[in-house]
Amino acid sequence: MAENQNKPEEKKELSFFQEILNIVPFWKAQMTDWKVTVIRTSLERLGHKLILPYLSLFIVALGASKTQLGWITSVGMLVMGVLGPFVGGWIDRNGARKVYIIGIIFTFLSYVTYAVAPNWQTYAVAMVLYYFGNGLSMQSCGIICGYCLKNSDRARGMLVCESLAAGLLGMIGPMIGAWIFTNISGVTDTANAVANDYRPLFWGSAIFTAISFFVVFFKLSNAKMGSSKSSGFALKDGFDIIKTNKSAAKWIIIGAVGGLAQAMVIPYMSVFAAEHKLATPAVLAAMVTCQALTSTILGYPVGILADKYGRKKVLFVIQPLVWLSLIILMIAPKHNGFFLILAGLLFGFLEIGQPLFGAVQREIVNPKVMGVWLGTTKLTNALFSALMAIVAGYVYDHLGPVWMFAIYLACELLIRMPLFASIPETLGNEVKADDEEDCCD
């Protein structure tokens, strides 16, 4: 009896279904800063998904061509990409709170600028403001996730944030947007919409962004989670990581190709569906809603599987479903909402796959240099994505959107996934910082 009492209690291994039901204890066990950033990301996703089905349609209504849309997207990506390493180094040394707050303020200003934009040139300013503000916010968010989640919890933790919490509100966002577009703007056919019909949507996004500001301002700590021992030159620190870490060097290419979805696919899906497949506002909203539905329902279970069996195995299963979604979008008949909604449903696996790729990215470097590392990849991703955004706009206008989607698929199949296969599995590769236990309490 005494021996049994002195015997240490073994941690019980939970089954897959028990892990799913264990989400509330999982949430309670995590650090406060991570919980705050989950709430902030969810509010941001709600606001952005409200306007996402109509964002590219708005600039076209203001008179921009697809080539000009590509140039504007490119400039926006470059602005934050160039600042990425320096912002990351600053966060490592000083904490994420100030950068986070500045990012939210610029995101709010971007939505207000969208709402009052009289022409596509002003819209371009709004988009640059958005990329700058959202880039600062998401870089702060990503660094917090890298520091505050354990390796064994990181996949499900990032998917709680990106898929369950943000995905649920991201599913509601398009519904709110469709209601505003139909009942306040009075539009039932996107072919007949004019620029003023889109403006009320951006005021809704601005309101949700303002709420997220107060959440971060009052609840986020300013823990200094990185290393103060650096060269003082962020680019040098970033490229030192690449020179000494083979997986990091490969990740520069993996991450750059992964960013093409933002440059070549997401800005054009709604435009393509509306112009070439004659999708109604309701179908456009349903595509985005179903995208969020997939990530909301399946994100956390997929995260559990990734934390049990490895990130690579899971990603090689779900990434082809993203490719299938684009193939369905390209071959869908006109006026056929079923195929378009199915494409949106499958495209939701992109929002599951991206956090899993993000988990791997965070697990191949020491947490002490997380800010500089994420900032360096933000720079290299932005440079490549900015170039390909220009290419995408030109290809859409001169060769056709199908060719643009085909280029993206070829890059995924021939470059990204073969290179990703050569990266060692990172589950269990807990690279701890010396004072990790003091982080984010």
C-alpha positions as a Python dict, from the first residue, in 0.01 Angstrom:
ca = {
    (1, 'M'): (0, 0, 0),
    (2, 'A'): (277, 244, 100),
    (3, 'E'): (472, 156, -212),
    (4, 'N'): (169, 233, -429),
    (5, 'Q'): (122, 568, -257),
    (6, 'N'): (484, 669, -319),
    (7, 'K'): (472, 557, -682),
    (8, 'P'): (457, 857, -920),
    (9, 'E'): (134, 889, -1110),
    (10, 'E'): (171, 811, -1478),
    (11, 'K'): (18, 1049, -1728),
    (12, 'K'): (-277, 883, -1894),
    (13, 'E'): (-265, 870, -2273),
    (14, 'L'): (-592, 1003, -2414),
    (15, 'S'): (-758, 855, -2720),
    (16, 'F'): (-827, 1066, -3029),
    (17, 'F'): (-1191, 1122, -2933),
    (18, 'Q'): (-1098, 1200, -2572),
    (19, 'E'): (-853, 1461, -2703),
    (20, 'I'): (-1135, 1624, -2902),
    (21, 'L'): (-1354, 1643, -2591),
    (22, 'N'): (-1057, 1769, -2389),
    (23, 'I'): (-1055, 2111, -2560),
    (24, 'V'): (-1172, 2310, -2255),
    (25, 'P'): (-896, 2174, -2022),
    (26, 'F'): (-651, 2226, -2308),
    (27, 'W'): (-757, 2592, -2335),
    (28, 'K'): (-734, 2648, -1958),
    (29, 'A'): (-382, 2501, -1946),
    (30, 'Q'): (-241, 2750, -2197),
    (31, 'M'): (-76, 3084, -2122),
    (32, 'T'): (-276, 3407, -2105),
    (33, 'D'): (-96, 3586, -2389),
    (34, 'W'): (-178, 3302, -2626),
    (35, 'K'): (-547, 3316, -2528),
    (36, 'V'): (-552, 3693, -2591),
    (37, 'T'): (-406, 3650, -2937),
    (38, 'V'): (-662, 3377, -3019),
    (39, 'I'): (-942, 3622, -2936),
    (40, 'R'): (-774, 3901, -3136),
    (41, 'T'): (-717, 3677, -3438),
    (42, 'S'): (-1080, 3561, -3426),
    (43, 'L'): (-1209, 3920, -3433),
    (44, 'E'): (-970, 4004, -3717),
    (45, 'R'): (-1089, 3702, -3912),
    (46, 'L'): (-1453, 3800, -3856),
    (47, 'G'): (-1390, 4148, -3994),
    (48, 'H'): (-1180, 4036, -4290),
    (49, 'K'): (-1407, 3750, -4397),
    (50, 'L'): (-1699, 3997, -4393),
    (51, 'I'): (-1542, 4177, -4690),
    (52, 'L'): (-1333, 3899, -4849),
    (53, 'P'): (-1591, 3783, -5108),
    (54, 'Y'): (-1619, 4139, -5241),
    (55, 'L'): (-1271, 4287, -5193),
    (56, 'S'): (-1139, 4236, -5545),
    (57, 'L'): (-1478, 4315, -5696),
    (58, 'F'): (-1469, 4654, -5524),
    (59, 'I'): (-1140, 4763, -5681),
    (60, 'V'): (-1259, 4645, -6022),
    (61, 'A'): (-1575, 4854, -5968),
    (62, 'L'): (-1347, 5151, -5895),
    (63, 'G'): (-1187, 5106, -6236),
    (64, 'A'): (-873, 4899, -6180),
    (65, 'S'): (-765, 4622, -6416),
    (66, 'K'): (-649, 4282, -6297),
    (67, 'T'): (-291, 4384, -6383),
    (68, 'Q'): (-325, 4691, -6162),
    (69, 'L'): (-473, 4473, -5886),
    (70, 'G'): (-161, 4256, -5913),
    (71, 'W'): (69, 4559, -5880),
    (72, 'I'): (-121, 4690, -5577),
    (73, 'T'): (-110, 4350, -5407),
    (74, 'S'): (262, 4336, -5483),
    (75, 'V'): (338, 4674, -5325),
    (76, 'G'): (138, 4587, -5014),
    (77, 'M'): (332, 4264, -4966),
    (78, 'L'): (667, 4434, -5017),
    (79, 'V'): (601, 4705, -4758),
    (80, 'M'): (560, 4458, -4472),
    (81, 'G'): (810, 4210, -4609),
    (82, 'V'): (1097, 4461, -4605),
    (83, 'L'): (1014, 4559, -4247),
    (84, 'G'): (969, 4199, -4129),
    (85, 'P'): (1321, 4116, -4003),
    (86, 'F'): (1358, 4449, -3822),
    (87, 'V'): (1015, 4421, -3660),
    (88, 'G'): (1096, 4063, -3555),
    (89, 'G'): (1428, 4164, -3400),
    (90, 'W'): (1259, 4449, -3211),
    (91, 'I'): (994, 4212, -3075),
    (92, 'D'): (1261, 3963, -2962),
    (93, 'R'): (1430, 4237, -2759),
    (94, 'N'): (1131, 4444, -2639),
    (95, 'G'): (816, 4231, -2647),
    (96, 'A'): (520, 4210, -2884),
    (97, 'R'): (258, 4438, -2724),
    (98, 'K'): (350, 4775, -2880),
    (99, 'V'): (394, 4630, -3228),
    (100, 'Y'): (65, 4443, -3193),
    (101, 'I'): (-124, 4761, -3100),
    (102, 'I'): (32, 4964, -3381),
    (103, 'G'): (-62, 4691, -3627),
    (104, 'I'): (-425, 4693, -3517),
    (105, 'I'): (-442, 5073, -3549),
    (106, 'F'): (-314, 5061, -3907),
    (107, 'T'): (-557, 4780, -3990),
    (108, 'F'): (-843, 4994, -3859),
    (109, 'L'): (-723, 5289, -4070),
    (110, 'S'): (-708, 5066, -4376),
    (111, 'Y'): (-1075, 4968, -4344),
    (112, 'V'): (-1179, 5332, -4300),
    (113, 'T'): (-975, 5426, -4609),
    (114, 'Y'): (-1141, 5144, -4807),
    (115, 'A'): (-1483, 5272, -4700),
    (116, 'V'): (-1425, 5627, -4828),
    (117, 'A'): (-1199, 5551, -5129),
    (118, 'P'): (-1320, 5759, -5428),
    (119, 'N'): (-1097, 5578, -5680),
    (120, 'W'): (-875, 5274, -5718),
    (121, 'Q'): (-563, 5476, -5634),
    (122, 'T'): (-702, 5546, -5285),
    (123, 'Y'): (-800, 5181, -5263),
    (124, 'A'): (-433, 5102, -5329),
    (125, 'V'): (-334, 5314, -5029),
    (126, 'A'): (-589, 5126, -4817),
    (127, 'M'): (-447, 4790, -4927),
    (128, 'V'): (-92, 4896, -4841),
    (129, 'L'): (-216, 5012, -4500),
    (130, 'Y'): (-387, 4675, -4453),
    (131, 'Y'): (-78, 4472, -4542),
    (132, 'F'): (132, 4687, -4311),
    (133, 'G'): (-111, 4674, -4018),
    (134, 'N'): (-212, 4312, -4053),
    (135, 'G'): (150, 4215, -4112),
    (136, 'L'): (256, 4374, -3782),
    (137, 'S'): (-33, 4213, -3597),
    (138, 'M'): (16, 3868, -3744),
    (139, 'Q'): (393, 3878, -3690),
    (140, 'S'): (332, 3957, -3322),
    (141, 'C'): (69, 3683, -3309),
    (142, 'G'): (300, 3429, -3473),
    (143, 'I'): (585, 3502, -3235),
    (144, 'I'): (356, 3462, -2933),
    (145, 'C'): (243, 3122, -3066),
    (146, 'G'): (604, 3020, -3118),
    (147, 'Y'): (698, 3105, -2760),
    (148, 'C'): (388, 3012, -2563),
    (149, 'L'): (289, 2672, -2706),
    (150, 'K'): (475, 2351, -2629),
    (151, 'N'): (592, 2136, -2919),
    (152, 'S'): (348, 1860, -2823),
    (153, 'D'): (57, 2108, -2821),
    (154, 'R'): (156, 2341, -3103),
    (155, 'A'): (-39, 2195, -3395),
    (156, 'R'): (-370, 2176, -3209),
    (157, 'G'): (-302, 2509, -3039),
    (158, 'M'): (-244, 2689, -3367),
    (159, 'L'): (-550, 2522, -3515),
    (160, 'V'): (-764, 2619, -3215),
    (161, 'C'): (-668, 2974, -3307),
    (162, 'E'): (-673, 2961, -3686),
    (163, 'S'): (-951, 2711, -3742),
    (164, 'L'): (-1182, 2668, -3445),
    (165, 'A'): (-1201, 3018, -3298),
    (166, 'A'): (-1112, 3228, -3602),
    (167, 'G'): (-1277, 2977, -3836),
    (168, 'L'): (-1609, 2993, -3655),
    (169, 'L'): (-1620, 3372, -3666),
    (170, 'G'): (-1479, 3359, -4019),
    (171, 'M'): (-1784, 3153, -4114),
    (172, 'I'): (-2019, 3412, -3963),
    (173, 'G'): (-1836, 3702, -4133),
    (174, 'P'): (-1946, 3625, -4492),
    (175, 'M'): (-2304, 3578, -4371),
    (176, 'I'): (-2298, 3927, -4217),
    (177, 'G'): (-2138, 4062, -4534),
    (178, 'A'): (-2400, 3901, -4760),
    (179, 'W'): (-2680, 4040, -4539),
    (180, 'I'): (-2532, 4393, -4555),
    (181, 'F'): (-2473, 4366, -4930),
    (182, 'T'): (-2826, 4243, -5000),
    (183, 'N'): (-3034, 4432, -4743),
    (184, 'I'): (-2847, 4758, -4687),
    (185, 'S'): (-2682, 4804, -5027),
    (186, 'G'): (-2977, 4636, -5203),
    (187, 'V'): (-2764, 4425, -5441),
    (188, 'T'): (-2884, 4086, -5563),
    (189, 'D'): (-2651, 4048, -5864),
    (190, 'T'): (-2280, 4131, -5846),
    (191, 'A'): (-2285, 4216, -6219),
    (192, 'N'): (-2499, 4521, -6137),
    (193, 'A'): (-2305, 4636, -5828),
    (194, 'V'): (-2132, 4974, -5823),
    (195, 'A'): (-1854, 5095, -5596),
    (196, 'N'): (-2082, 5262, -5338),
    (197, 'D'): (-2261, 4932, -5279),
    (198, 'Y'): (-1947, 4786, -5121),
    (199, 'R'): (-1868, 5070, -4878),
    (200, 'P'): (-2094, 4967, -4583),
    (201, 'L'): (-1906, 4636, -4559),
    (202, 'F'): (-1579, 4807, -4464),
    (203, 'W'): (-1738, 5001, -4178),
    (204, 'G'): (-1842, 4666, -4029),
    (205, 'S'): (-1482, 4540, -4054),
    (206, 'A'): (-1356, 4860, -3888),
    (207, 'I'): (-1587, 4805, -3588),
    (208, 'F'): (-1459, 4452, -3523),
    (209, 'T'): (-1099, 4576, -3555),
    (210, 'A'): (-1166, 4846, -3296),
    (211, 'I'): (-1297, 4583, -3053),
    (212, 'S'): (-981, 4376, -3100),
    (213, 'F'): (-771, 4684, -3017),
    (214, 'F'): (-922, 4707, -2669),
    (215, 'V'): (-876, 4333, -2609),
    (216, 'V'): (-502, 4355, -2679),
    (217, 'F'): (-455, 4694, -2511),
    (218, 'F'): (-601, 4581, -2179),
    (219, 'K'): (-515, 4208, -2167),
    (220, 'L'): (-181, 4140, -2342),
    (221, 'S'): (138, 4145, -2135),
    (222, 'N'): (467, 4276, -2268),
    (223, 'A'): (683, 3976, -2183),
    (224, 'K'): (1028, 3988, -2347),
    (225, 'M'): (1045, 3643, -2495),
    (226, 'G'): (1346, 3652, -2720),
    (227, 'S'): (1717, 3716, -2694),
    (228, 'S'): (1875, 4054, -2634),
    (229, 'K'): (2207, 3914, -2759),
    (230, 'S'): (2208, 3998, -3128),
    (231, 'S'): (2427, 4180, -3375),
    (232, 'G'): (2185, 4472, -3376),
    (233, 'F'): (2134, 4419, -3749),
    (234, 'A'): (1825, 4204, -3808),
    (235, 'L'): (1910, 4097, -4163),
    (236, 'K'): (2251, 3966, -4056),
    (237, 'D'): (2094, 3774, -3767),
    (238, 'G'): (1834, 3626, -4002),
    (239, 'F'): (2084, 3508, -4261),
    (240, 'D'): (2309, 3368, -3988),
    (241, 'I'): (2019, 3136, -3902),
    (242, 'I'): (1992, 3027, -4265),
    (243, 'K'): (2367, 2961, -4294),
    (244, 'T'): (2381, 2742, -3982),
    (245, 'N'): (2049, 2554, -4017),
    (246, 'K'): (1992, 2335, -4323),
    (247, 'S'): (1619, 2302, -4258),
    (248, 'A'): (1590, 2680, -4226),
    (249, 'A'): (1768, 2725, -4559),
    (250, 'K'): (1521, 2490, -4729),
    (251, 'W'): (1233, 2663, -4556),
    (252, 'I'): (1312, 2990, -4733),
    (253, 'I'): (1196, 2826, -5058),
    (254, 'I'): (916, 2624, -4898),
    (255, 'G'): (773, 2933, -4732),
    (256, 'A'): (809, 3149, -5041),
    (257, 'V'): (610, 2908, -5256),
    (258, 'G'): (356, 2867, -4977),
    (259, 'G'): (292, 3243, -4988),
    (260, 'L'): (174, 3222, -5348),
    (261, 'A'): (-180, 3141, -5236),
    (262, 'Q'): (-204, 3496, -5100),
    (263, 'A'): (-54, 3645, -5417),
    (264, 'M'): (-206, 3434, -5696),
    (265, 'V'): (-521, 3264, -5567),
    (266, 'I'): (-706, 3441, -5287),
    (267, 'P'): (-726, 3788, -5454),
    (268, 'Y'): (-877, 3637, -5770),
    (269, 'M'): (-1109, 3357, -5661),
    (270, 'S'): (-1415, 3577, -5610),
    (271, 'V'): (-1346, 3777, -5928),
    (272, 'F'): (-1307, 3457, -6129),
    (273, 'A'): (-1622, 3303, -5981),
    (274, 'A'): (-1825, 3619, -6044),
    (275, 'E'): (-1696, 3703, -6392),
    (276, 'H'): (-1636, 3359, -6544),
    (277, 'K'): (-1875, 3134, -6349),
    (278, 'L'): (-2146, 3404, -6300),
    (279, 'A'): (-2170, 3346, -5925),
    (280, 'T'): (-2433, 3547, -5733),
    (281, 'P'): (-2352, 3738, -5410),
    (282, 'A'): (-2511, 3454, -5212),
    (283, 'V'): (-2288, 3194, -5380),
    (284, 'L'): (-1975, 3407, -5325),
    (285, 'A'): (-2062, 3438, -4957),
    (286, 'A'): (-2137, 3065, -4938),
    (287, 'M'): (-1795, 2982, -5086),
    (288, 'V'): (-1616, 3178, -4813),
    (289, 'T'): (-1855, 3049, -4544),
    (290, 'C'): (-1794, 2686, -4645),
    (291, 'Q'): (-1421, 2751, -4651),
    (292, 'A'): (-1446, 2861, -4287),
    (293, 'L'): (-1681, 2569, -4209),
    (294, 'T'): (-1420, 2315, -4317),
    (295, 'S'): (-1152, 2469, -4102),
    (296, 'T'): (-1387, 2515, -3806),
    (297, 'I'): (-1510, 2155, -3794),
    (298, 'L'): (-1193, 1973, -3898),
    (299, 'G'): (-913, 2205, -3783),
    (300, 'Y'): (-883, 2094, -3420),
    (301, 'P'): (-915, 1718, -3495),
    (302, 'V'): (-649, 1752, -3767),
    (303, 'G'): (-428, 1936, -3515),
    (304, 'I'): (-465, 1647, -3270),
    (305, 'L'): (-359, 1402, -3542),
    (306, 'A'): (-58, 1621, -3627),
    (307, 'D'): (44, 1627, -3259),
    (308, 'K'): (10, 1248, -3239),
    (309, 'Y'): (149, 1125, -3571),
    (310, 'G'): (353, 1412, -3711),
    (311, 'R'): (307, 1728, -3914),
    (312, 'K'): (440, 1589, -4242),
    (313, 'K'): (207, 1288, -4264),
    (314, 'V'): (-99, 1502, -4208),
    (315, 'L'): (8, 1776, -4450),
    (316, 'F'): (71, 1528, -4731),
    (317, 'V'): (-291, 1414, -4691),
    (318, 'I'): (-468, 1751, -4673),
    (319, 'Q'): (-265, 1967, -4915),
    (320, 'P'): (-388, 1777, -5227),
    (321, 'L'): (-743, 1869, -5123),
    (322, 'V'): (-652, 2236, -5171),
    (323, 'W'): (-529, 2156, -5521),
    (324, 'L'): (-852, 1968, -5592),
    (325, 'S'): (-1055, 2273, -5489),
    (326, 'L'): (-887, 2487, -5756),
    (327, 'I'): (-935, 2220, -6021),
    (328, 'I'): (-1308, 2207, -5940),
    (329, 'L'): (-1325, 2589, -5952),
    (330, 'M'): (-1163, 2592, -6296),
    (331, 'I'): (-1389, 2325, -6451),
    (332, 'A'): (-1716, 2427, -6279),
    (333, 'P'): (-2002, 2505, -6524),
    (334, 'K'): (-2144, 2855, -6531),
    (335, 'H'): (-2436, 2932, -6297),
    (336, 'N'): (-2356, 2614, -6102),
    (337, 'G'): (-2344, 2708, -5736),
    (338, 'F'): (-2291, 2350, -5619),
    (339, 'F'): (-1945, 2314, -5776),
    (340, 'L'): (-1838, 2660, -5662),
    (341, 'I'): (-1947, 2594, -5304),
    (342, 'L'): (-1773, 2253, -5315),
    (343, 'A'): (-1455, 2431, -5428),
    (344, 'G'): (-1490, 2671, -5134),
    (345, 'L'): (-1545, 2379, -4895),
    (346, 'L'): (-1225, 2206, -5006),
    (347, 'F'): (-1029, 2532, -5016),
    (348, 'G'): (-1087, 2548, -4639),
    (349, 'F'): (-808, 2292, -4603),
    (350, 'L'): (-571, 2577, -4691),
    (351, 'E'): (-661, 2737, -4358),
    (352, 'I'): (-583, 2408, -4183),
    (353, 'G'): (-260, 2345, -4371),
    (354, 'Q'): (-113, 2693, -4323),
    (355, 'P'): (-100, 2670, -3939),
    (356, 'L'): (54, 2323, -3965),
    (357, 'F'): (324, 2454, -4198),
    (358, 'G'): (360, 2738, -3949),
    (359, 'A'): (412, 2491, -3666),
    (360, 'V'): (699, 2329, -3857),
    (361, 'Q'): (850, 2670, -3931),
    (362, 'R'): (856, 2755, -3560),
    (363, 'E'): (1002, 2418, -3461),
    (364, 'I'): (1315, 2428, -3674),
    (365, 'V'): (1475, 2721, -3485),
    (366, 'N'): (1548, 2817, -3124),
    (367, 'P'): (1266, 3026, -2968),
    (368, 'K'): (1522, 3291, -2871),
    (369, 'V'): (1549, 3397, -3237),
    (370, 'M'): (1185, 3340, -3329),
    (371, 'G'): (1115, 3705, -3408),
    (372, 'V'): (1413, 3748, -3639),
    (373, 'W'): (1345, 3410, -3802),
    (374, 'L'): (978, 3482, -3875),
    (375, 'G'): (1071, 3832, -3991),
    (376, 'T'): (1336, 3698, -4229),
    (377, 'T'): (1093, 3452, -4386),
    (378, 'K'): (835, 3729, -4410),
    (379, 'L'): (1087, 3928, -4615),
    (380, 'T'): (1182, 3644, -4850),
    (381, 'N'): (818, 3537, -4886),
    (382, 'A'): (714, 3893, -4965),
    (383, 'L'): (982, 3944, -5229),
    (384, 'F'): (878, 3630, -5415),
    (385, 'S'): (504, 3682, -5364),
    (386, 'A'): (526, 4046, -5477),
    (387, 'L'): (690, 3938, -5802),
    (388, 'M'): (436, 3662, -5858),
    (389, 'A'): (144, 3894, -5774),
    (390, 'I'): (249, 4110, -6069),
    (391, 'V'): (282, 3799, -6284),
    (392, 'A'): (-63, 3682, -6170),
    (393, 'G'): (-233, 4007, -6269),
    (394, 'Y'): (-65, 4003, -6611),
    (395, 'V'): (-149, 3638, -6671),
    (396, 'Y'): (-515, 3694, -6569),
    (397, 'D'): (-554, 3984, -6813),
    (398, 'H'): (-356, 3844, -7107),
    (399, 'L'): (-359, 3463, -7086),
    (400, 'G'): (-658, 3391, -6865),
    (401, 'P'): (-716, 3300, -6499),
    (402, 'V'): (-691, 2926, -6561),
    (403, 'W'): (-324, 2967, -6652),
    (404, 'M'): (-268, 3167, -6332),
    (405, 'F'): (-414, 2890, -6115),
    (406, 'A'): (-216, 2632, -6313),
    (407, 'I'): (113, 2814, -6237),
    (408, 'Y'): (31, 2806, -5866),
    (409, 'L'): (-45, 2432, -5877),
    (410, 'A'): (277, 2359, -6067),
    (411, 'C'): (484, 2545, -5804),
    (412, 'E'): (316, 2347, -5527),
    (413, 'L'): (358, 2009, -5695),
    (414, 'L'): (706, 2050, -5840),
    (415, 'I'): (884, 2273, -5584),
    (416, 'R'): (720, 2313, -5244),
    (417, 'M'): (604, 1963, -5153),
    (418, 'P'): (912, 1773, -5280),
    (419, 'L'): (1136, 2010, -5083),
    (420, 'F'): (911, 1983, -4777),
    (421, 'A'): (949, 1603, -4794),
    (422, 'S'): (1324, 1649, -4729),
    (423, 'I'): (1267, 1839, -4401),
    (424, 'P'): (1292, 1614, -4091),
    (425, 'E'): (974, 1566, -3890),
    (426, 'T'): (962, 1831, -3616),
    (427, 'L'): (715, 1668, -3375),
    (428, 'G'): (916, 1602, -3059),
    (429, 'N'): (1190, 1843, -3166),
    (430, 'E'): (1146, 2073, -2863),
    (431, 'V'): (1416, 2339, -2898),
    (432, 'K'): (1390, 2509, -2560),
    (433, 'A'): (1512, 2851, -2470),
    (434, 'D'): (1712, 2884, -2149),
    (435, 'D'): (1439, 3078, -1969),
    (436, 'E'): (1136, 2945, -2152),
    (437, 'E'): (945, 2886, -1831),
    (438, 'D'): (931, 3264, -1769),
    (439, 'C'): (765, 3336, -2103),
    (440, 'C'): (414, 3463, -2144),
    (441, 'D'): (293, 3394, -1788),
}
